[in-house]
Amino acid sequence: MDNTLGILAGAVVGVVVLLVMFEYRIRKPDYLFLYEANGQIQIRKGLVYPRHLSLPLERTTSPLRLTIEAAAVGNLEVRIKLVGSVAPSLEHIAALIRIGGWNTEAVARVADEVQVLLQGLVKEYIEKCEIHALSSTEILAYLNARSTLIEEKFGVEPISLAVQSLEPIDPEIGEALRQQEQARLLEQTERLSHQARSAAAKAKIQADEEISQMEHELKMKKLALKGTLLGKESALAQKGLEDELARNRMRLAFEKEELDVLKSSPELLMLTPQAARLAEASQSLKNARTIVSFTPQELAQGSELLGVFQSLMQRALEAKKEE
């Protein structure tokens, strides 16, 4: 009995293990595993998942490619080719399953619906614009501004959008637009060229003014330095004159003192250089006569030297008479 129970238990365990191995799988990278709980679509985050109770959804992008023909203002038709791609939006995964169904190809199915919506948005935008005002940049900006609408409605987010081509269906209109654009570009180029020449001329004038200003400042600095140098030279000359005047005054004061001494002691006159020359001449010649010369200033009427000399001569004559 015990053996039978053991065999049955082992069989049950084996069956359970087989069922687990048959039902559960290890999750693959870059996949979303969805399940339904309480009427809500949830995402499994575990390492293993029950394959019959889960929906593996690949997170790769689904391409978009559509050609749209629309009429601009004035019933001028244009053709636009739009390409892009979409991927599942984790925040709106329930909308993705609602539109695409419980199917591994849900993203591809929703991509078709997104193309229909994009076609409607592009037509809506083009019908409000004039044909010459249409541009790929403005159309993409308009569509990107409504990317939130695509996420909320379809559960996918646009990964990329690009306009491959945008041209009028009528070739004559296309040629007219090309000529208009060419003329606009030429005008813009000419305007930019004129602005460049004007800017260059203004820069040259400004540079010339700055150079003139700097030259003027340099001249003023040179004049200032020259004035400083002349002032120093004038001060040095003034100082030299003052020193020379002081020396002359000292010399005159010394000569005055010398004359005062000779005047008080006439006998010292014999020690003067003139008297020494006179004595030297009298020693070398027997019958030499002494000639004493004076400058006009020394012989001026009333000069002290003349008075001293006259007094000395008077004393000499008186002494000779007495002998």
ABEGO torsion letter per residue (X at the ends): XAAAAAAAAAAAAAAAAAAAAAABBBBBBGBBBBBBBGGBBBBBABABBBAAABBBBBABBBBBBBBBBBBBBGGBBBBBBBBEBBBBBAAAAAAAAAAAEBBAAAAAAAAAAAAAAAAAAAAAAAAABBAAABBAAAAAAAAAAAAAAAAAAAGBBBABBBBABBBBABAAAAAAAAAAAAAAAAAAAAAAAAAAAAAAAAAAAAAAAAAAAAAAAAAAAAAAAAAAAAAAAAAAAAAAAAAAAAAAAAAAAAAAAAAAAAAABAAAAAABAAAAAAAAAAAABAABBBBBBBBAAAABBGBAAAAAAAAAAAAAAAAAAAX
